């Protein structure tokens, strides 16, 4: 089955679709020995030979990792400044994976790492509207009026941002703890929401990404996504039109029970 080249490169865990297109335009990608520049070019995996920087790119086993990120780690595969990255917390994975979306260095909580480009797009693209839930501690007492203003929407970068849900967990004169749900995924969106109403976010922890949660993952630890979690995400992706529904296997004409009954009848 044919697939667009930039999508193939992303699915192989090489990079994102956008970066793959940039690599093609930069003349770094070849298909069957020919320079591949056109963004819409299609290939047949397993038949066409794709090279990036002279290295053949082959499909990899899909890996899905859930990480409970602690503070002090940057969400990237490497860092020019030599800071600790989330990849330093991943052990026993030989496939090339990358973090999906971002949690800034001072934030903590749930992070997905994978080499599945389709899932990465689904979890991060605004059109897919995947909800993320955060628990946030901000400076000062959040008044009911301030909460109402946030619920009605605040302007960030020239656009109005309205959280899905916002609830108070605790508050006093020094600080307030809230739970907030968003789905747009703007850069540092949660911190910027509270900054617009004069309250700096001191602690930020992501506890949900869609149906995925931190359940069973201690801080600084990671585990593979289990079969139930993966099935739920894949079902949501199918419903959103991000991936095709798997073809059903053809059934035998007779079940084992039917065959047994038929053979038994003949033996009389």
Number of C-alpha atoms within 10 A of each C-alpha: 8 12 13 15 26 26 21 27 25 23 24 21 23 22 21 24 21 12 14 22 22 16 18 19 15 11 13 16 27 19 18 12 12 11 15 23 19 12 16 13 13 18 19 14 16 10 10 13 16 25 20 17 11 11 10 12 17 17 15 14 13 15 17 18 19 23 27 26 29 21 18 15 21 21 22 17 14 14 11 5 6 7 12 17 18 25 18 11 15 18 10 5 10 8 14 17 23 24 20 22 19 17 25 16 17 14 24 24 24 26 25 24 23 22 28 24 24 18 19 21 19 22 24 20 14 14 12 17 16 18 19 22 21 21 22 22 21 22 19 17 16 23 12 10 9 15 17 11 13 20 17 12 15 19 13 14 9 7 9 10 20 19 19 14 12 19 13 16 12 13 17 11 9 10 17 20 22 18 19 19 20 21 23 20 18 16 12 12 16 19 18 19 21 20 14 13 14 14 20 17 21 13 16 23 21 23 20 19 21 16 13 18 20 19 10 10 16 14 15 17 15 22 15 16 18 11 8 9 14 15 12 14 17 19 16 18 20 14 12 14 12 16 15 12 12 7 6 6 6 6 7 7 8 10 10 10 9 11 12 12 11 12 11 10 9 8 6 5
